[in-house]
């Protein structure tokens, strides 16, 4: 932005410090009548006074944050996607429903003897056969 576009002609060759200490009417579009109203309402006399006005700072902060604030629909969508992702990652995190049909197993299933269920059970049988044991 060119400073010449935002200050009156009389202030185009001035430094920023000089413009900050200039009357509010130095800003392009602020008339002497507007400057008088600002002084009467908020005791603003200079460009610096206007910049430091707490209401201006609050308004600027609110406007800046409003631009970054997500919409409620966007937040709800993100929350739903996050819930779905957690559910897919940890499906057992929720306790089973009472009506899910899961019952308690009272009797453990019958297990084969370890010698028959072992990954080398055939080798064990061969050794038993060679030794004459059954």
PyMOL commands that place a pseudoatom at each C-alpha (Angstrom):
pseudoatom trace, name=CA, resn=UNK, resi=1, chain=A, elem=C, hetatm=0, pos=[0.000, 0.000, 0.000]
pseudoatom trace, name=CA, resn=UNK, resi=2, chain=A, elem=C, hetatm=0, pos=[1.306, 3.418, -0.910]
pseudoatom trace, name=CA, resn=UNK, resi=3, chain=A, elem=C, hetatm=0, pos=[1.272, 5.888, 2.007]
pseudoatom trace, name=CA, resn=UNK, resi=4, chain=A, elem=C, hetatm=0, pos=[0.286, 8.654, -0.456]
pseudoatom trace, name=CA, resn=UNK, resi=5, chain=A, elem=C, hetatm=0, pos=[-3.082, 6.946, -0.885]
pseudoatom trace, name=CA, resn=UNK, resi=6, chain=A, elem=C, hetatm=0, pos=[-3.996, 7.056, 2.810]
pseudoatom trace, name=CA, resn=UNK, resi=7, chain=A, elem=C, hetatm=0, pos=[-2.888, 10.539, 3.872]
pseudoatom trace, name=CA, resn=UNK, resi=8, chain=A, elem=C, hetatm=0, pos=[-3.861, 13.996, 2.662]
pseudoatom trace, name=CA, resn=UNK, resi=9, chain=A, elem=C, hetatm=0, pos=[-1.544, 15.827, 0.271]
pseudoatom trace, name=CA, resn=UNK, resi=10, chain=A, elem=C, hetatm=0, pos=[-0.060, 17.978, 3.031]
pseudoatom trace, name=CA, resn=UNK, resi=11, chain=A, elem=C, hetatm=0, pos=[1.337, 14.858, 4.759]
pseudoatom trace, name=CA, resn=UNK, resi=12, chain=A, elem=C, hetatm=0, pos=[2.722, 12.902, 1.770]
pseudoatom trace, name=CA, resn=UNK, resi=13, chain=A, elem=C, hetatm=0, pos=[6.304, 14.031, 2.307]
pseudoatom trace, name=CA, resn=UNK, resi=14, chain=A, elem=C, hetatm=0, pos=[6.222, 13.542, 6.105]
pseudoatom trace, name=CA, resn=UNK, resi=15, chain=A, elem=C, hetatm=0, pos=[7.846, 10.735, 8.104]
pseudoatom trace, name=CA, resn=UNK, resi=16, chain=A, elem=C, hetatm=0, pos=[5.748, 8.094, 9.830]
pseudoatom trace, name=CA, resn=UNK, resi=17, chain=A, elem=C, hetatm=0, pos=[6.502, 9.699, 13.212]
pseudoatom trace, name=CA, resn=UNK, resi=18, chain=A, elem=C, hetatm=0, pos=[5.226, 13.022, 11.946]
pseudoatom trace, name=CA, resn=UNK, resi=19, chain=A, elem=C, hetatm=0, pos=[2.082, 11.411, 10.520]
pseudoatom trace, name=CA, resn=UNK, resi=20, chain=A, elem=C, hetatm=0, pos=[1.453, 9.510, 13.779]
pseudoatom trace, name=CA, resn=UNK, resi=21, chain=A, elem=C, hetatm=0, pos=[1.565, 12.818, 15.670]
pseudoatom trace, name=CA, resn=UNK, resi=22, chain=A, elem=C, hetatm=0, pos=[-0.558, 14.631, 13.061]
pseudoatom trace, name=CA, resn=UNK, resi=23, chain=A, elem=C, hetatm=0, pos=[-4.255, 15.374, 13.571]
pseudoatom trace, name=CA, resn=UNK, resi=24, chain=A, elem=C, hetatm=0, pos=[-6.674, 12.619, 12.601]
pseudoatom trace, name=CA, resn=UNK, resi=25, chain=A, elem=C, hetatm=0, pos=[-7.775, 14.772, 9.676]
pseudoatom trace, name=CA, resn=UNK, resi=26, chain=A, elem=C, hetatm=0, pos=[-4.387, 13.980, 8.083]
pseudoatom trace, name=CA, resn=UNK, resi=27, chain=A, elem=C, hetatm=0, pos=[-5.861, 10.612, 7.082]
pseudoatom trace, name=CA, resn=UNK, resi=28, chain=A, elem=C, hetatm=0, pos=[-7.463, 10.560, 3.657]
pseudoatom trace, name=CA, resn=UNK, resi=29, chain=A, elem=C, hetatm=0, pos=[-11.244, 10.666, 3.988]
pseudoatom trace, name=CA, resn=UNK, resi=30, chain=A, elem=C, hetatm=0, pos=[-11.345, 12.001, 7.560]
pseudoatom trace, name=CA, resn=UNK, resi=31, chain=A, elem=C, hetatm=0, pos=[-12.739, 15.516, 7.486]
pseudoatom trace, name=CA, resn=UNK, resi=32, chain=A, elem=C, hetatm=0, pos=[-12.218, 18.255, 10.047]
pseudoatom trace, name=CA, resn=UNK, resi=33, chain=A, elem=C, hetatm=0, pos=[-15.800, 17.635, 11.195]
pseudoatom trace, name=CA, resn=UNK, resi=34, chain=A, elem=C, hetatm=0, pos=[-15.049, 13.892, 11.622]
pseudoatom trace, name=CA, resn=UNK, resi=35, chain=A, elem=C, hetatm=0, pos=[-11.894, 14.737, 13.582]
pseudoatom trace, name=CA, resn=UNK, resi=36, chain=A, elem=C, hetatm=0, pos=[-13.921, 17.038, 15.832]
pseudoatom trace, name=CA, resn=UNK, resi=37, chain=A, elem=C, hetatm=0, pos=[-16.469, 14.277, 16.473]
pseudoatom trace, name=CA, resn=UNK, resi=38, chain=A, elem=C, hetatm=0, pos=[-13.694, 11.779, 17.351]
pseudoatom trace, name=CA, resn=UNK, resi=39, chain=A, elem=C, hetatm=0, pos=[-12.166, 14.268, 19.763]
pseudoatom trace, name=CA, resn=UNK, resi=40, chain=A, elem=C, hetatm=0, pos=[-15.517, 14.938, 21.375]
pseudoatom trace, name=CA, resn=UNK, resi=41, chain=A, elem=C, hetatm=0, pos=[-16.494, 11.254, 21.657]
pseudoatom trace, name=CA, resn=UNK, resi=42, chain=A, elem=C, hetatm=0, pos=[-13.135, 9.632, 22.490]
pseudoatom trace, name=CA, resn=UNK, resi=43, chain=A, elem=C, hetatm=0, pos=[-10.665, 12.511, 23.092]
pseudoatom trace, name=CA, resn=UNK, resi=44, chain=A, elem=C, hetatm=0, pos=[-8.765, 11.479, 19.973]
pseudoatom trace, name=CA, resn=UNK, resi=45, chain=A, elem=C, hetatm=0, pos=[-6.584, 14.240, 18.555]
pseudoatom trace, name=CA, resn=UNK, resi=46, chain=A, elem=C, hetatm=0, pos=[-3.858, 12.437, 16.600]
pseudoatom trace, name=CA, resn=UNK, resi=47, chain=A, elem=C, hetatm=0, pos=[-3.465, 9.463, 14.288]
pseudoatom trace, name=CA, resn=UNK, resi=48, chain=A, elem=C, hetatm=0, pos=[-1.574, 7.744, 17.119]
pseudoatom trace, name=CA, resn=UNK, resi=49, chain=A, elem=C, hetatm=0, pos=[-4.514, 8.329, 19.497]
pseudoatom trace, name=CA, resn=UNK, resi=50, chain=A, elem=C, hetatm=0, pos=[-6.823, 6.666, 16.988]
pseudoatom trace, name=CA, resn=UNK, resi=51, chain=A, elem=C, hetatm=0, pos=[-4.466, 3.703, 16.558]
pseudoatom trace, name=CA, resn=UNK, resi=52, chain=A, elem=C, hetatm=0, pos=[-4.216, 3.246, 20.329]
pseudoatom trace, name=CA, resn=UNK, resi=53, chain=A, elem=C, hetatm=0, pos=[-7.936, 3.486, 20.987]
pseudoatom trace, name=CA, resn=UNK, resi=54, chain=A, elem=C, hetatm=0, pos=[-8.889, 0.311, 22.846]
pseudoatom trace, name=CA, resn=UNK, resi=55, chain=A, elem=C, hetatm=0, pos=[-12.126, -0.031, 20.878]
pseudoatom trace, name=CA, resn=UNK, resi=56, chain=A, elem=C, hetatm=0, pos=[-10.195, -0.004, 17.622]
pseudoatom trace, name=CA, resn=UNK, resi=57, chain=A, elem=C, hetatm=0, pos=[-7.819, -2.671, 18.971]
pseudoatom trace, name=CA, resn=UNK, resi=58, chain=A, elem=C, hetatm=0, pos=[-10.727, -4.818, 20.176]
pseudoatom trace, name=CA, resn=UNK, resi=59, chain=A, elem=C, hetatm=0, pos=[-12.516, -4.493, 16.852]
pseudoatom trace, name=CA, resn=UNK, resi=60, chain=A, elem=C, hetatm=0, pos=[-9.335, -5.379, 14.953]
pseudoatom trace, name=CA, resn=UNK, resi=61, chain=A, elem=C, hetatm=0, pos=[-8.711, -8.439, 17.145]
pseudoatom trace, name=CA, resn=UNK, resi=62, chain=A, elem=C, hetatm=0, pos=[-12.303, -9.668, 16.778]
pseudoatom trace, name=CA, resn=UNK, resi=63, chain=A, elem=C, hetatm=0, pos=[-12.239, -9.194, 13.001]
pseudoatom trace, name=CA, resn=UNK, resi=64, chain=A, elem=C, hetatm=0, pos=[-8.907, -11.039, 12.723]
pseudoatom trace, name=CA, resn=UNK, resi=65, chain=A, elem=C, hetatm=0, pos=[-10.106, -13.962, 14.856]
pseudoatom trace, name=CA, resn=UNK, resi=66, chain=A, elem=C, hetatm=0, pos=[-13.410, -14.123, 12.992]
pseudoatom trace, name=CA, resn=UNK, resi=67, chain=A, elem=C, hetatm=0, pos=[-11.531, -14.752, 9.753]
pseudoatom trace, name=CA, resn=UNK, resi=68, chain=A, elem=C, hetatm=0, pos=[-9.747, -17.741, 11.311]
pseudoatom trace, name=CA, resn=UNK, resi=69, chain=A, elem=C, hetatm=0, pos=[-12.704, -19.189, 13.208]
pseudoatom trace, name=CA, resn=UNK, resi=70, chain=A, elem=C, hetatm=0, pos=[-14.062, -22.391, 11.640]
pseudoatom trace, name=CA, resn=UNK, resi=71, chain=A, elem=C, hetatm=0, pos=[-17.762, -22.653, 11.016]
pseudoatom trace, name=CA, resn=UNK, resi=72, chain=A, elem=C, hetatm=0, pos=[-19.848, -24.809, 13.408]
pseudoatom trace, name=CA, resn=UNK, resi=73, chain=A, elem=C, hetatm=0, pos=[-20.602, -27.211, 10.540]
pseudoatom trace, name=CA, resn=UNK, resi=74, chain=A, elem=C, hetatm=0, pos=[-16.872, -27.601, 9.877]
pseudoatom trace, name=CA, resn=UNK, resi=75, chain=A, elem=C, hetatm=0, pos=[-16.213, -28.363, 13.553]
pseudoatom trace, name=CA, resn=UNK, resi=76, chain=A, elem=C, hetatm=0, pos=[-19.044, -30.922, 13.660]
pseudoatom trace, name=CA, resn=UNK, resi=77, chain=A, elem=C, hetatm=0, pos=[-17.695, -32.632, 10.552]
pseudoatom trace, name=CA, resn=UNK, resi=78, chain=A, elem=C, hetatm=0, pos=[-14.177, -32.782, 12.020]
pseudoatom trace, name=CA, resn=UNK, resi=79, chain=A, elem=C, hetatm=0, pos=[-15.554, -34.205, 15.269]
pseudoatom trace, name=CA, resn=UNK, resi=80, chain=A, elem=C, hetatm=0, pos=[-17.536, -36.900, 13.431]
pseudoatom trace, name=CA, resn=UNK, resi=81, chain=A, elem=C, hetatm=0, pos=[-14.510, -37.875, 11.334]
pseudoatom trace, name=CA, resn=UNK, resi=82, chain=A, elem=C, hetatm=0, pos=[-12.365, -38.070, 14.448]
pseudoatom trace, name=CA, resn=UNK, resi=83, chain=A, elem=C, hetatm=0, pos=[-14.947, -40.256, 16.209]
pseudoatom trace, name=CA, resn=UNK, resi=84, chain=A, elem=C, hetatm=0, pos=[-15.098, -42.578, 13.191]
pseudoatom trace, name=CA, resn=UNK, resi=85, chain=A, elem=C, hetatm=0, pos=[-11.306, -42.814, 13.049]
pseudoatom trace, name=CA, resn=UNK, resi=86, chain=A, elem=C, hetatm=0, pos=[-11.065, -43.671, 16.747]
pseudoatom trace, name=CA, resn=UNK, resi=87, chain=A, elem=C, hetatm=0, pos=[-13.801, -46.271, 16.396]
pseudoatom trace, name=CA, resn=UNK, resi=88, chain=A, elem=C, hetatm=0, pos=[-12.027, -47.879, 13.424]
pseudoatom trace, name=CA, resn=UNK, resi=89, chain=A, elem=C, hetatm=0, pos=[-8.694, -47.841, 15.255]
pseudoatom trace, name=CA, resn=UNK, resi=90, chain=A, elem=C, hetatm=0, pos=[-9.988, -49.082, 18.593]
pseudoatom trace, name=CA, resn=UNK, resi=91, chain=A, elem=C, hetatm=0, pos=[-13.203, -51.017, 17.894]
pseudoatom trace, name=CA, resn=UNK, resi=92, chain=A, elem=C, hetatm=0, pos=[-13.074, -52.813, 21.243]
pseudoatom trace, name=CA, resn=UNK, resi=93, chain=A, elem=C, hetatm=0, pos=[-12.907, -49.570, 23.181]
pseudoatom trace, name=CA, resn=UNK, resi=94, chain=A, elem=C, hetatm=0, pos=[-16.668, -49.552, 23.570]
pseudoatom trace, name=CA, resn=UNK, resi=95, chain=A, elem=C, hetatm=0, pos=[-18.166, -52.210, 25.827]
pseudoatom trace, name=CA, resn=UNK, resi=96, chain=A, elem=C, hetatm=0, pos=[-20.415, -54.713, 24.040]
pseudoatom trace, name=CA, resn=UNK, resi=97, chain=A, elem=C, hetatm=0, pos=[-24.107, -54.007, 24.205]
pseudoatom trace, name=CA, resn=UNK, resi=98, chain=A, elem=C, hetatm=0, pos=[-26.221, -56.171, 26.486]
pseudoatom trace, name=CA, resn=UNK, resi=99, chain=A, elem=C, hetatm=0, pos=[-28.250, -57.316, 23.496]
pseudoatom trace, name=CA, resn=UNK, resi=100, chain=A, elem=C, hetatm=0, pos=[-25.225, -58.181, 21.352]
pseudoatom trace, name=CA, resn=UNK, resi=101, chain=A, elem=C, hetatm=0, pos=[-25.665, -61.925, 21.916]
pseudoatom trace, name=CA, resn=UNK, resi=102, chain=A, elem=C, hetatm=0, pos=[-22.272, -62.480, 23.551]
pseudoatom trace, name=CA, resn=UNK, resi=103, chain=A, elem=C, hetatm=0, pos=[-22.593, -65.099, 26.256]
pseudoatom trace, name=CA, resn=UNK, resi=104, chain=A, elem=C, hetatm=0, pos=[-20.238, -66.234, 28.911]
pseudoatom trace, name=CA, resn=UNK, resi=105, chain=A, elem=C, hetatm=0, pos=[-18.300, -69.425, 28.188]
pseudoatom trace, name=CA, resn=UNK, resi=106, chain=A, elem=C, hetatm=0, pos=[-18.700, -71.668, 31.222]
pseudoatom trace, name=CA, resn=UNK, resi=107, chain=A, elem=C, hetatm=0, pos=[-16.690, -74.710, 30.062]
pseudoatom trace, name=CA, resn=UNK, resi=108, chain=A, elem=C, hetatm=0, pos=[-13.350, -74.287, 28.299]
pseudoatom trace, name=CA, resn=UNK, resi=109, chain=A, elem=C, hetatm=0, pos=[-13.041, -76.093, 24.958]
pseudoatom trace, name=CA, resn=UNK, resi=110, chain=A, elem=C, hetatm=0, pos=[-11.278, -79.449, 24.980]
pseudoatom trace, name=CA, resn=UNK, resi=111, chain=A, elem=C, hetatm=0, pos=[-7.618, -79.106, 24.220]
pseudoatom trace, name=CA, resn=UNK, resi=112, chain=A, elem=C, hetatm=0, pos=[-5.482, -81.774, 22.557]
pseudoatom trace, name=CA, resn=UNK, resi=113, chain=A, elem=C, hetatm=0, pos=[-2.418, -82.928, 24.504]
pseudoatom trace, name=CA, resn=UNK, resi=114, chain=A, elem=C, hetatm=0, pos=[0.588, -80.705, 23.972]
pseudoatom trace, name=CA, resn=UNK, resi=115, chain=A, elem=C, hetatm=0, pos=[2.656, -83.555, 22.505]
pseudoatom trace, name=CA, resn=UNK, resi=116, chain=A, elem=C, hetatm=0, pos=[0.127, -83.916, 19.676]
pseudoatom trace, name=CA, resn=UNK, resi=117, chain=A, elem=C, hetatm=0, pos=[-0.433, -80.238, 19.160]
pseudoatom trace, name=CA, resn=UNK, resi=118, chain=A, elem=C, hetatm=0, pos=[3.227, -79.298, 19.011]
pseudoatom trace, name=CA, resn=UNK, resi=119, chain=A, elem=C, hetatm=0, pos=[4.690, -78.000, 15.754]
pseudoatom trace, name=CA, resn=UNK, resi=120, chain=A, elem=C, hetatm=0, pos=[7.176, -80.904, 15.744]
pseudoatom trace, name=CA, resn=UNK, resi=121, chain=A, elem=C, hetatm=0, pos=[4.714, -83.560, 16.854]
pseudoatom trace, name=CA, resn=UNK, resi=122, chain=A, elem=C, hetatm=0, pos=[5.530, -85.807, 13.872]
pseudoatom trace, name=CA, resn=UNK, resi=123, chain=A, elem=C, hetatm=0, pos=[9.218, -85.803, 14.803]
pseudoatom trace, name=CA, resn=UNK, resi=124, chain=A, elem=C, hetatm=0, pos=[8.273, -86.804, 18.346]
pseudoatom trace, name=CA, resn=UNK, resi=125, chain=A, elem=C, hetatm=0, pos=[6.216, -89.727, 16.979]
pseudoatom trace, name=CA, resn=UNK, resi=126, chain=A, elem=C, hetatm=0, pos=[9.149, -90.872, 14.822]
pseudoatom trace, name=CA, resn=UNK, resi=127, chain=A, elem=C, hetatm=0, pos=[11.487, -90.833, 17.810]
pseudoatom trace, name=CA, resn=UNK, resi=128, chain=A, elem=C, hetatm=0, pos=[8.956, -92.828, 19.844]
pseudoatom trace, name=CA, resn=UNK, resi=129, chain=A, elem=C, hetatm=0, pos=[8.642, -95.373, 17.029]
pseudoatom trace, name=CA, resn=UNK, resi=130, chain=A, elem=C, hetatm=0, pos=[12.427, -95.886, 16.793]
pseudoatom trace, name=CA, resn=UNK, resi=131, chain=A, elem=C, hetatm=0, pos=[12.741, -96.382, 20.533]
pseudoatom trace, name=CA, resn=UNK, resi=132, chain=A, elem=C, hetatm=0, pos=[9.923, -98.881, 20.535]
pseudoatom trace, name=CA, resn=UNK, resi=133, chain=A, elem=C, hetatm=0, pos=[7.703, -96.793, 22.697]
pseudoatom trace, name=CA, resn=UNK, resi=134, chain=A, elem=C, hetatm=0, pos=[4.151, -95.892, 21.864]
for i in range(1, 134): cmd.bond("trace and resi %d" % i, "trace and resi %d" % (i + 1))
show_as sticks, trace
zoom trace
